[in-house]
Amino acid sequence: MTPPHRTAALVACTLLGVARAEGQSAPAEAPEPPIERAPDEVIIIEDERPAGRLAPGPVATEQIDREALRATGATTATAALAGRPGVWIDRGRGGAAPSLQGLGPEYVVILIDGRRQVGRVDGAIDLDRFATSELDAIEVVRGPGAVTYGADAIAGVINLRTRAVDAERVTLAARADHRGGSEARGAIAGGTAAVAGSLAVRWAQAPAIDRGVADPATTIAAFDDAQVDGRARVGLAADWRLELDAGYQYRDLRSVEAAAGGAVLDRHNRVEVAGGQLTAARAGLGTRVAATLAVSTYRDQFAHDQRGGASLDQYQDTREHLIDGMVQLERRIAARHLVSGGAALAREGLTTERLTGAGRNHRAALWLQDEWRLGDGGAVLLAPAARVDVDQQFGWHATPRLAARWDVTPAMIARGSVGLGYRAPSFKEQLLRFENPGAGYVVLGNPGLRPELARSLQVALEWRTGAWAAMASGYATALTDLITARAEPAMPGAATEFRYANVGRAYTAGGELAVGWGRGRFGLEVGYAYGWSRDPETGAALEGQPRHRGQLAARWHDPADGLSAAIEAVATGSRRYGVDAAAPVAAARVELRARVARRFAAGFELAVGGDNLLGAGDADLDRLAPATYYLALEVER
């Protein structure tokens, strides 16, 4: 690619670390083109695309590609997404919880190669569980934009896309930081057109971090993390292929907590996650079909050991499993219609001492979508879609959606979508009974809960020309039958009771703006996100959501010398945790990180960097590790 073209592409992809794409579309240049996408793959803007060509689909996908992951030095999905203004990650005792568009983690679906992940704690899946070492990209779809992923993806979807198994490589890497944390990993991949596979292993550990001085409680837990993942692909006759992936992860987390009355508790979580997926797929002339079967299991053994006593000791064994199957069909009809549909079945279960009953449920879903191109050259794309979910407990719910894209000019596209979504109450919201005598409260579930319903509007405008790229977007979401825990009247001296209930409505609205510029080896990106939310019953904003976030990033890359450097600053506004005037407020903060790397011959790379260089965060509401400096080595051939 010539330098001007590469500059534009770097702004859209490598420089910004973000590409805009769509996982439900295909080009329309030929009447019957082959459809070669994997079941949950997106079409990516890469350097090889003609200059000025934007993503072809009606719903935009923000993508952090592999080069952007390397440039920031991020080792987990948490670190990779922390710099995006529109993605807020709240760090609590349950881990790193992602929020999108002003809605909490219970409205965000986490996928790996399209497979749902299990193991929610307080409604969130901990993003620290997912390493970036074997990721090709992280994709973020905001709002209920894709019917394939489920009606409960009200805030959006985060999909972690792994590297191709047929890209021959051997990787060895190590990393250490000045606080005692370390990581070692290795991977091997390769094969032929008929058979290919990959195997990756990783081990990481870090000591506990204590940012407080008033009590012995730790801020961030010590951990040991071991992981192994294997993938295989086999080509069959008649353009069919089989894909198999399986993985196992072991996490051991240790921390210290201070209870009311001065008691000190040693906390221990032993987490095991295992899963696998088998896919049979065929990509032919104008038709694509795929069938998948996935199994996931999660176990969390939690223990509290009171120092100098036993009254607060406890042990809880939580086990969750998910079995789901899916069939998808995509067919081009004439030149202007691409029709896709599918069906899914799922069985999920949860057992834990905290539940008053067995958590079991079965779900089924059907969806259909038509991408219809209008006008000369297909400049306008309409994509009506509908999904029907049938739940064993809550009956059926229809969630239609309409998305559109207009190619205003070769350098500018406009997108918009409206849609419905719903989220069924979780097992814990229905059946939980959790007592914390040290803190003097009890949390109770409610079997009579109703599903939450959502209405969402999304609009976006994207523009790219020469060295510049820009994006502006806006959203609005209305939730009804909002589920939250509310305090109930209690007898004097009794523990305070909180019970889950459908309490009313909630509204969120906001937007994002991003501008990027690249010239030669240098690139610059500026981003801002605004989020407004309101609970009409309390008149307050939704808990823990910042109203303002901003980002400034600069990157420099010299391919000839193999030298690269990146610096990024992210500012986050204050957040209130509660609804009354006395509720605690996390102060505004600025995170700063920087990295310098040199790639030598034979695939060897040496990198040094620092995270949170300004020491943002605290010991309670904003659990960030203080400034940390690291050295990383990698060999890939």
Secondary structure, 3 states (H helix, E strand, C coil): CCHHHHHHHHHHCCCCCCEEEECCCCCCCCCCCECCCCCCCCECCCCCCCCCCCCCCCCCEEEEEHHHHHHHCCCEHHHHHCCCCCEEEEEECCEEEEEECCECHHHEEEEECCEECCCCECCECCHHHCECCCEEEEEEEECCCCHHHCCCCCCEEEEEEECCCCCCEEEEEEEEECCCCEEEEEEEEEECCCEEEEEEEEEEEECCECCCCCCCCCCECEEEEEEEEEEEEEECHHHEEEEEEEEEEEEEEEEEEECHHHCEEEEEEEEEEEEEEEEEEEEEECEEEEEEEEEEEEEEEEEEEECCCCCCCEEEEEEEEEEEEEEEEEEEECCCEEEEEEEEEEEEEEECCCECCCEEEEEEEEEEEEEEEECHHHCEEEEEEEEEEEECCCEEEECCEEEEEEEEECCEEEEEEEEEEEECCCHHHHHEEEEECCCCEEEECCCCCCCEEEEEEEEEEEEEECCEEEEEEEEEEEEECCEEEEEECCCCCCCEEEEEEECCEEEEEEEEEEEEEEECCEEEEEEEEEEEEEECCCCECCCCCCCEEEEEEEEEEECCCCEEEEEEEEEECCEECCCCCCCCEECCEEEEEEEEEEECHHHEEEEEEEECCCCCCCCCCCCCCCCEEEEEEEEEC
